[in-house]
Amino acid sequence: MYVIIVGGGNTGSYLASLLIEGGHQVKIIEERSNVLEKLRLELPPETIIEGDGSSPTTLDKANITAAHVLAAVTGSDETNLVITSLARFEFNVPRVIARINNPKNAWLFTKEMGVDASLNQADILASIIAEEMSLGDMMTLHKLHRGRYSLVEEKVPPGAKAIGVTLKDLGLSDQCVIAAIIRDGKVTVPRGNTSFVEGDEVLAVTNPEGARQLAELLAPANAVSSNKKKD
């Protein structure tokens, strides 16, 4: 896959490194001299293009007509929108992704502006922090579908409500799917009649409400008792 990244800051350079490691063809466009110096120390020289990523001439230099994906990840929302509009409507790039710097501008990043997918970093970070504050020992491993779902992990503690109850009887919402159980170092594919035992490591794909529900079912016995006393 051929990917063009516009913006060579921390986000752009790290994304480029990951894609190159994954075997993809990458070009990264940057015009700031100090950032270019850093990029030349981190990335293969043939991947770096010096220039204004919102200029059609620079995008032509990057062979944008051959690109499968363009990611606009500069620190300016206005610049990112100009780039995404050019990529989609001038050069017909199949997949266009943009970074949102200011959450107040999120409403602008739509398909009408050429954006297929937008990454609102502040919103995603705030959601993760809020989840970690409220979910006890549950760990968020990865955010999915623009932060609407998460891959979470939690170990079943002694006395948890869910111990010995089959999955079909746990009452979990349809938006909380138990993806795997790691038991005695081996991965088990869960079924409806599968039940948790103490020490299981549970992996689930869930929305925030499902995560809260699962966290309650997997809470340690002393936490459940403590909550009852508070009620």
Backbone bond lengths (Angstrom), bond angles and torsions (degrees), N, CA, C in turn:
res aa  C-N    CA-C-N  psi(-1)  N-CA   C-N-CA  omega(-1)  CA-C   N-CA-C  phi
1 M - - - 1.460 - - 1.525 109.71 -
2 Y 1.330 116.47 138.17 1.457 121.57 179.03 1.532 109.17 -102.65
3 V 1.331 115.73 120.49 1.469 121.85 -175.67 1.519 109.94 -122.22
4 I 1.325 116.14 132.24 1.457 121.97 173.06 1.515 108.32 -106.64
5 I 1.326 116.08 128.33 1.461 122.40 177.43 1.515 107.88 -113.32
6 V 1.326 116.71 126.00 1.462 120.66 176.81 1.520 107.94 -107.44
7 G 1.328 116.19 115.33 1.460 121.92 -175.97 1.511 109.68 117.29
8 G 1.336 116.17 111.96 1.458 119.95 -174.59 1.506 114.86 -104.25
9 G 1.336 117.18 20.35 1.463 120.36 176.63 1.520 110.93 -68.47
10 N 1.334 115.91 -162.82 1.467 120.01 -176.90 1.516 112.50 -58.85
11 T 1.340 116.77 -42.37 1.468 120.08 -179.40 1.520 110.77 -65.11
12 G 1.326 116.62 -49.84 1.460 120.81 -177.59 1.516 113.32 -63.71
13 S 1.342 116.61 -44.09 1.467 119.68 -177.78 1.525 111.32 -67.29
14 Y 1.345 116.76 -38.77 1.463 119.53 179.58 1.526 110.61 -68.45
15 L 1.327 115.95 -41.08 1.467 119.93 177.42 1.522 110.36 -61.48
16 A 1.322 116.57 -43.35 1.467 120.07 178.85 1.521 111.23 -60.30
17 S 1.333 116.97 -43.16 1.466 121.25 179.74 1.523 111.17 -60.85
18 L 1.329 116.35 -44.82 1.468 120.38 -179.88 1.528 111.47 -62.46
19 L 1.334 115.67 -43.49 1.466 119.75 -178.10 1.525 111.37 -67.63
20 I 1.321 116.27 -40.24 1.467 119.77 178.17 1.524 110.24 -63.28
21 E 1.331 116.87 -42.91 1.470 120.86 177.03 1.518 111.36 -61.09
22 G 1.350 115.34 -31.48 1.460 119.99 179.61 1.517 113.73 -81.49
23 G 1.334 116.77 2.05 1.462 120.18 176.27 1.509 115.06 88.73
24 H 1.328 117.92 11.45 1.462 120.85 -179.80 1.528 111.34 -87.56
25 Q 1.317 115.78 155.71 1.463 121.58 174.62 1.530 107.60 -86.50
26 V 1.320 117.07 129.39 1.464 121.08 -172.61 1.523 110.90 -133.65
27 K 1.337 115.52 140.11 1.458 123.04 165.74 1.524 107.31 -126.20
28 I 1.322 116.80 135.37 1.457 121.08 178.55 1.526 108.48 -121.67
29 I 1.316 116.35 128.05 1.462 122.70 -175.38 1.524 109.86 -105.05
30 E 1.330 116.19 130.14 1.466 121.85 -179.96 1.531 108.53 -152.87
31 E 1.347 115.96 145.26 1.467 119.08 180.00 1.526 113.74 -116.45
32 R 1.324 119.26 -14.01 1.464 121.45 -178.36 1.524 110.12 -77.67
33 S 1.324 116.10 126.21 1.464 120.84 -173.67 1.527 112.61 -61.93
34 N 1.341 116.97 -41.04 1.470 119.10 -178.68 1.526 111.63 -67.41
35 V 1.328 116.84 -35.73 1.468 120.76 177.95 1.528 110.25 -71.56
36 L 1.331 116.61 -37.46 1.461 120.59 178.21 1.531 111.15 -61.69
37 E 1.320 115.93 -39.78 1.464 119.89 178.03 1.530 110.78 -59.44
38 K 1.325 115.55 -42.75 1.470 120.53 179.57 1.529 110.67 -66.91
39 L 1.323 116.98 -42.54 1.464 120.82 -179.49 1.524 111.10 -61.27
40 R 1.337 116.67 -38.55 1.470 120.69 -177.87 1.524 112.58 -67.20
41 L 1.328 115.18 -19.57 1.462 119.38 176.50 1.530 111.62 -86.41
42 E 1.333 116.48 -20.86 1.463 120.70 -172.90 1.519 114.60 -105.34
43 L 1.355 116.79 -28.20 1.461 120.54 -170.56 1.528 111.05 -124.44
44 P 1.330 117.09 156.39 1.466 119.82 175.00 1.526 110.24 -58.13
45 P 1.322 119.01 137.12 1.469 121.65 -175.23 1.525 113.98 -59.20
46 E 1.336 116.37 -32.12 1.467 118.92 -178.25 1.522 113.43 -69.95
47 T 1.337 117.36 -12.23 1.466 119.80 179.14 1.525 112.21 -86.88
48 I 1.335 118.37 -13.43 1.463 121.90 -171.39 1.524 110.87 -99.71
49 I 1.329 115.60 130.29 1.461 121.77 175.76 1.521 108.33 -121.30
50 E 1.322 116.24 124.22 1.461 120.76 178.88 1.524 109.04 -87.51
51 G 1.330 115.89 126.83 1.458 119.11 178.71 1.514 111.90 158.68
52 D 1.320 114.85 178.65 1.462 123.61 -179.80 1.525 108.40 -87.25
53 G 1.318 116.50 114.29 1.455 120.92 -176.83 1.509 114.77 -69.12
54 S 1.336 117.59 -11.12 1.463 120.14 176.91 1.529 111.29 -95.37
55 S 1.333 116.22 7.19 1.456 121.62 178.48 1.528 110.38 -98.14
56 P 1.336 117.86 127.15 1.471 119.77 177.70 1.524 112.71 -57.35
57 T 1.335 116.98 -31.77 1.461 120.15 178.92 1.525 111.36 -63.93
58 T 1.343 116.08 -43.83 1.472 120.20 178.75 1.515 110.86 -66.92
59 L 1.323 116.76 -40.40 1.464 120.32 178.80 1.529 110.78 -64.35
60 D 1.333 116.42 -37.29 1.471 120.28 174.52 1.516 110.84 -61.69
61 K 1.337 115.58 -40.71 1.464 121.01 179.76 1.530 110.74 -60.55
62 A 1.350 115.36 -31.26 1.467 120.77 179.03 1.526 112.31 -84.08
63 N 1.348 116.24 4.08 1.468 121.69 -179.46 1.526 111.00 59.01
64 I 1.328 114.90 51.35 1.467 120.57 -174.53 1.527 112.86 -63.09
65 T 1.305 118.10 -26.63 1.466 119.56 -179.10 1.530 112.15 -65.73
66 A 1.340 116.53 -17.05 1.468 120.20 178.36 1.522 112.22 -96.45
67 A 1.336 117.03 -5.18 1.465 120.62 -174.27 1.526 111.69 -72.38
68 H 1.328 115.69 140.35 1.464 121.50 172.72 1.524 110.76 -88.97
69 V 1.334 115.67 -32.73 1.468 121.61 -177.69 1.527 109.01 -140.41
70 L 1.335 115.90 141.50 1.463 121.11 168.74 1.519 108.30 -124.69
71 A 1.337 116.04 132.08 1.461 121.37 176.81 1.521 108.88 -117.91
72 A 1.330 116.42 118.28 1.462 122.25 177.75 1.523 107.81 -96.95
73 V 1.334 116.80 106.94 1.468 120.55 -173.19 1.533 111.56 -127.32
74 T 1.323 116.98 33.62 1.461 119.98 177.18 1.524 109.22 -72.74
75 G 1.327 116.22 172.39 1.458 120.82 179.82 1.510 114.05 -84.50
76 S 1.337 116.97 6.65 1.470 121.49 -179.25 1.522 110.23 -119.59
77 D 1.316 116.66 121.21 1.465 120.42 178.44 1.524 111.37 -63.37
78 E 1.329 116.51 -39.29 1.464 120.16 179.88 1.526 110.94 -61.24
79 T 1.329 115.51 -44.53 1.467 120.01 178.71 1.520 111.10 -64.37
80 N 1.311 117.15 -42.19 1.467 120.44 179.65 1.520 111.64 -60.93
81 L 1.319 116.96 -37.96 1.466 120.15 179.65 1.524 111.83 -70.12
82 V 1.322 117.24 -37.57 1.462 120.22 176.12 1.530 109.62 -62.41
83 I 1.315 115.80 -43.78 1.471 121.15 -178.76 1.527 110.97 -64.25
84 T 1.335 116.28 -45.15 1.469 118.77 -178.28 1.525 111.35 -65.81
85 S 1.323 116.92 -37.68 1.471 120.05 178.66 1.527 110.70 -64.33
86 L 1.333 116.44 -43.38 1.465 119.87 177.52 1.525 110.93 -62.74
87 A 1.327 115.84 -45.21 1.462 120.09 -177.29 1.524 111.56 -60.17
88 R 1.323 116.20 -43.17 1.456 119.45 -176.32 1.525 113.03 -80.37
89 F 1.314 116.67 -49.76 1.461 119.34 -169.06 1.531 113.98 -92.82
90 E 1.326 117.23 -22.97 1.466 120.31 178.67 1.530 111.27 -96.18
91 F 1.345 115.81 -39.61 1.462 119.32 -173.55 1.529 114.00 -114.56
92 N 1.333 117.88 -3.66 1.471 122.13 175.45 1.530 113.79 56.25
93 V 1.327 116.66 43.41 1.466 120.47 175.39 1.530 108.40 -66.96
94 P 1.328 118.95 129.79 1.470 121.00 -174.82 1.526 115.12 -60.61
95 R 1.340 117.79 -36.57 1.466 120.40 -175.88 1.522 108.72 -134.11
96 V 1.348 116.12 123.07 1.463 121.55 -176.19 1.527 109.47 -124.44
97 I 1.330 115.80 125.70 1.465 122.31 -176.03 1.523 108.86 -124.32
98 A 1.324 116.67 141.31 1.463 120.36 -177.82 1.515 111.73 -133.69
99 R 1.319 114.56 146.89 1.458 122.22 173.84 1.524 108.95 -91.41
100 I 1.344 116.08 135.88 1.462 122.13 174.36 1.524 107.73 -103.83
101 N 1.323 116.46 120.93 1.462 121.04 179.84 1.515 112.45 -88.90
102 N 1.321 116.26 -42.29 1.468 121.83 -179.87 1.528 108.83 -108.87
103 P 1.338 118.82 114.79 1.470 120.93 -178.24 1.529 113.81 -54.02
104 K 1.327 117.85 -26.05 1.464 120.75 179.71 1.528 112.25 -66.73
105 N 1.321 116.03 -18.26 1.469 120.17 -179.59 1.524 113.26 -94.13
106 A 1.316 117.23 2.68 1.464 120.56 -173.85 1.532 112.55 -58.06
107 W 1.316 116.86 -32.67 1.472 120.15 -177.10 1.527 112.52 -65.35
108 L 1.323 117.42 -18.28 1.461 120.95 -179.42 1.523 112.98 -80.94
109 F 1.319 116.56 -21.51 1.469 121.00 -172.91 1.525 109.80 -86.98
110 T 1.318 114.90 78.60 1.463 121.95 -176.17 1.522 110.47 -122.39
111 K 1.322 115.87 172.23 1.463 120.84 177.51 1.523 110.67 -62.62
112 E 1.340 116.19 -29.90 1.464 119.78 178.18 1.526 111.45 -64.38
113 M 1.330 116.27 -23.27 1.456 121.26 177.31 1.534 111.21 -99.17
114 G 1.324 115.16 9.69 1.460 120.16 176.30 1.514 115.27 89.62
115 V 1.329 117.38 8.54 1.474 121.07 -174.55 1.529 110.35 -98.81
116 D 1.322 116.40 119.79 1.465 120.43 175.46 1.522 111.11 -82.95
117 A 1.327 115.77 -39.43 1.465 120.46 -179.10 1.521 108.36 -144.72
118 S 1.340 116.09 137.15 1.463 120.60 178.71 1.521 109.24 -123.09
119 L 1.321 115.82 146.34 1.458 122.12 -178.99 1.515 108.64 -116.87
120 N 1.324 115.23 106.70 1.457 121.69 179.26 1.523 107.76 -92.50
121 Q 1.328 116.55 92.00 1.464 120.76 -171.45 1.522 112.66 -61.36
122 A 1.329 116.66 -40.79 1.468 119.50 -178.89 1.523 110.88 -64.01
123 D 1.325 116.54 -41.11 1.460 121.00 -179.08 1.525 111.07 -67.37
124 I 1.341 116.59 -42.90 1.460 120.47 179.35 1.523 110.64 -63.91
125 L 1.344 116.75 -44.69 1.460 120.50 179.95 1.523 111.25 -63.20
126 A 1.329 116.91 -43.39 1.462 120.57 179.34 1.526 110.92 -62.13
127 S 1.333 117.02 -39.59 1.468 120.94 179.86 1.523 111.06 -65.43
128 I 1.349 115.99 -41.90 1.462 119.59 179.60 1.522 110.71 -63.44
129 I 1.340 116.55 -44.51 1.462 120.54 179.67 1.523 110.61 -61.33
130 A 1.335 116.67 -43.78 1.462 120.53 179.87 1.521 111.08 -62.41
131 E 1.354 116.75 -40.67 1.465 120.51 179.11 1.524 110.98 -65.04
132 E 1.338 116.44 -45.20 1.461 119.99 -178.22 1.526 111.52 -63.95
133 M 1.333 116.97 -30.76 1.458 120.60 178.87 1.519 111.93 -72.30
134 S 1.342 116.27 -28.55 1.458 119.21 -172.03 1.524 114.66 -105.92
135 L 1.344 118.21 -11.81 1.457 119.93 -172.12 1.520 114.25 -103.71
136 G 1.310 117.89 15.59 1.456 119.90 176.06 1.504 111.77 61.09
137 D 1.339 116.48 -124.67 1.461 121.12 -177.27 1.521 113.15 -84.98
138 M 1.318 118.68 -0.94 1.460 120.31 179.72 1.522 109.69 -67.67
139 M 1.321 115.99 133.57 1.462 121.29 -177.86 1.523 110.59 -110.31
140 T 1.320 116.83 130.85 1.455 121.80 174.86 1.513 108.60 -85.89
141 L 1.342 117.20 115.96 1.457 121.79 -177.62 1.513 112.32 -88.97
142 H 1.339 116.70 -34.13 1.461 119.47 -175.02 1.522 109.44 -161.80
143 K 1.339 115.64 141.77 1.461 120.88 175.29 1.527 108.63 -94.33
144 L 1.332 116.27 140.57 1.452 122.27 -177.26 1.520 110.90 -126.13
145 H 1.312 115.74 154.19 1.464 123.03 174.64 1.530 111.10 48.88
146 R 1.360 114.35 57.16 1.467 122.29 178.00 1.521 112.70 59.11
147 G 1.309 116.38 34.09 1.455 119.91 174.91 1.511 115.05 87.21
148 R 1.331 118.39 0.13 1.470 120.27 -178.40 1.529 111.43 -76.31
149 Y 1.309 116.59 -24.69 1.462 121.03 178.61 1.527 108.62 -130.47
150 S 1.325 115.57 160.73 1.463 120.94 179.82 1.520 109.68 -137.48
151 L 1.326 114.69 149.52 1.462 120.84 166.71 1.523 105.48 -94.80
152 V 1.333 116.44 116.17 1.459 120.53 -175.63 1.525 110.27 -119.09
153 E 1.322 114.73 158.60 1.468 121.13 179.65 1.518 109.08 -136.12
154 E 1.320 116.29 138.96 1.464 120.27 173.10 1.525 109.80 -152.06
155 K 1.322 115.77 144.86 1.456 121.69 177.92 1.520 108.58 -93.07
156 V 1.322 115.95 136.19 1.470 120.77 -177.91 1.530 108.71 -74.64
157 P 1.341 117.29 116.57 1.466 120.63 -177.57 1.532 111.70 -88.30
158 P 1.322 117.82 168.92 1.474 120.38 176.77 1.530 110.76 -59.89
159 G 1.326 116.14 137.41 1.456 121.42 174.15 1.506 116.18 78.81
160 A 1.339 118.58 7.53 1.467 120.52 179.77 1.526 110.32 -63.31
161 K 1.335 115.88 144.34 1.466 121.54 -179.98 1.529 112.48 -55.69
162 A 1.345 116.48 -33.89 1.461 120.33 -171.94 1.518 113.81 -76.89
163 I 1.322 118.36 -13.74 1.465 120.90 -176.89 1.531 110.40 -62.12
164 G 1.343 115.13 128.28 1.461 120.94 176.92 1.515 114.86 81.68
165 V 1.337 117.72 -3.40 1.472 121.11 179.79 1.522 108.27 -99.11
166 T 1.337 117.11 131.44 1.463 119.38 179.18 1.526 110.00 -66.73
167 L 1.324 115.93 152.04 1.464 120.50 -177.71 1.526 112.05 -58.03
168 K 1.328 116.03 -38.19 1.464 119.11 -178.49 1.523 112.23 -66.23
169 D 1.348 117.02 -18.98 1.459 120.82 -178.63 1.532 113.55 -103.68
170 L 1.334 116.58 4.08 1.462 119.43 -178.85 1.522 112.82 -74.62
171 G 1.338 116.43 -22.14 1.462 119.62 -179.65 1.519 113.61 78.10
172 L 1.324 117.08 21.99 1.463 120.09 178.26 1.521 110.55 -69.35
173 S 1.309 116.06 148.02 1.464 120.61 179.13 1.523 110.17 -70.89
174 D 1.334 115.93 163.24 1.461 120.84 178.59 1.526 111.73 -64.68
175 Q 1.329 116.48 -18.29 1.458 121.55 -178.28 1.524 112.84 -90.14
176 C 1.333 116.49 9.25 1.461 121.72 176.35 1.530 107.66 -127.10
177 V 1.316 116.35 106.39 1.462 121.67 -175.44 1.527 109.32 -112.75
178 I 1.336 116.27 123.26 1.457 120.84 176.25 1.527 107.31 -77.04
179 A 1.333 117.13 111.75 1.462 121.46 -173.31 1.514 112.67 -86.33
180 A 1.327 117.58 -35.64 1.459 120.56 -177.83 1.523 110.17 -163.19
181 I 1.316 115.17 156.75 1.468 122.12 173.89 1.524 107.05 -127.80
182 I 1.321 116.48 127.09 1.464 120.79 175.43 1.521 107.28 -100.63
183 R 1.332 115.45 115.77 1.464 121.67 -175.80 1.535 109.18 -130.48
184 D 1.306 115.68 124.64 1.475 121.07 -178.59 1.529 111.47 54.75
185 G 1.339 115.69 37.66 1.457 120.37 176.53 1.505 115.07 78.92
186 K 1.347 117.82 5.10 1.456 121.34 179.98 1.526 110.21 -121.17
187 V 1.345 115.43 143.69 1.462 120.77 179.73 1.522 109.89 -83.12
188 T 1.323 115.60 129.33 1.463 122.24 177.14 1.519 109.16 -113.66
189 V 1.325 116.05 131.83 1.467 119.89 174.88 1.525 107.84 -83.77
190 P 1.332 118.38 117.02 1.459 120.36 -174.52 1.522 113.27 -72.14
191 R 1.321 115.73 145.20 1.464 123.33 174.89 1.526 108.14 -121.18
192 G 1.309 115.63 175.51 1.460 119.52 -179.17 1.514 113.37 -61.93
193 N 1.352 116.40 -31.61 1.468 120.05 -178.22 1.536 112.40 -94.82
194 T 1.344 116.46 6.88 1.471 120.45 176.79 1.523 108.90 -74.92
195 S 1.320 116.34 141.95 1.467 120.12 175.62 1.520 109.65 -128.12
196 F 1.317 115.92 153.65 1.463 121.19 -179.42 1.525 110.59 -79.95
197 V 1.344 114.36 149.16 1.459 120.23 169.94 1.525 107.39 -125.26
198 E 1.317 115.74 159.66 1.466 120.37 -179.81 1.534 110.39 -56.20
199 G 1.313 115.96 134.16 1.460 120.84 178.71 1.514 114.52 95.14
200 D 1.344 118.02 -10.46 1.464 120.11 176.57 1.528 110.12 -60.62
201 E 1.320 115.99 142.07 1.461 120.97 169.58 1.520 106.86 -100.66
202 V 1.320 116.32 118.69 1.456 121.80 -173.22 1.519 110.19 -104.59
203 L 1.335 116.25 128.91 1.456 122.25 174.76 1.518 107.79 -111.90
204 A 1.336 116.08 130.07 1.460 120.12 -178.18 1.518 110.76 -139.17
205 V 1.320 115.42 147.91 1.464 122.23 171.14 1.522 106.45 -106.11
206 T 1.322 116.66 122.41 1.462 118.97 -169.71 1.515 112.51 -154.54
207 N 1.338 114.67 158.82 1.460 119.67 170.35 1.532 108.07 -87.63
208 P 1.344 118.80 173.28 1.472 119.73 -176.29 1.522 114.23 -57.64
209 E 1.329 118.20 -39.61 1.463 120.29 -179.13 1.525 110.65 -66.59
210 G 1.338 116.39 -42.43 1.460 119.94 177.64 1.517 111.99 -64.02
211 A 1.342 116.55 -35.06 1.462 120.49 178.45 1.523 110.89 -64.90
212 R 1.329 116.67 -41.18 1.475 120.04 178.04 1.531 110.88 -64.00
213 Q 1.323 115.48 -40.77 1.461 120.68 179.43 1.532 110.62 -64.32
214 L 1.334 116.72 -44.50 1.448 121.07 179.58 1.525 110.92 -65.56
215 A 1.336 116.61 -40.16 1.465 120.60 179.43 1.521 110.95 -61.29
216 E 1.318 117.37 -36.61 1.469 120.83 178.67 1.524 110.48 -67.37
217 L 1.336 116.38 -40.80 1.466 120.15 -179.53 1.529 111.84 -68.67
218 L 1.343 116.47 -27.25 1.458 120.68 -177.85 1.522 112.56 -103.12
219 A 1.323 116.76 12.34 1.464 119.75 179.62 1.527 109.86 -71.52
220 P 1.338 118.01 145.26 1.460 120.34 176.93 1.519 111.80 -62.97
221 A 1.315 116.83 155.32 1.467 121.35 -176.67 1.516 111.88 -57.28
222 N 1.338 118.20 -40.04 1.466 119.67 -178.23 1.515 111.74 -66.80
223 A 1.366 116.60 -30.89 1.456 119.63 177.87 1.512 110.41 -70.02
224 V 1.341 116.43 -39.07 1.471 120.55 178.45 1.525 109.60 -63.57
225 S 1.348 116.78 -44.86 1.452 120.47 -179.70 1.509 111.55 -62.66
226 S 1.344 115.88 -40.29 1.453 121.63 -179.79 1.506 111.00 -62.88
227 N 1.371 116.21 -41.84 1.450 119.87 179.23 1.514 112.41 -64.79
228 K 1.341 116.07 -36.71 1.460 120.09 179.22 1.516 110.86 -64.41
229 K 1.342 115.89 -40.62 1.465 119.97 179.78 1.519 110.88 -63.43
230 K 1.352 115.46 -39.02 1.468 118.97 179.83 1.517 110.62 -66.09
231 D 1.359 115.70 -36.96 1.465 119.09 179.34 1.531 110.26 -66.39
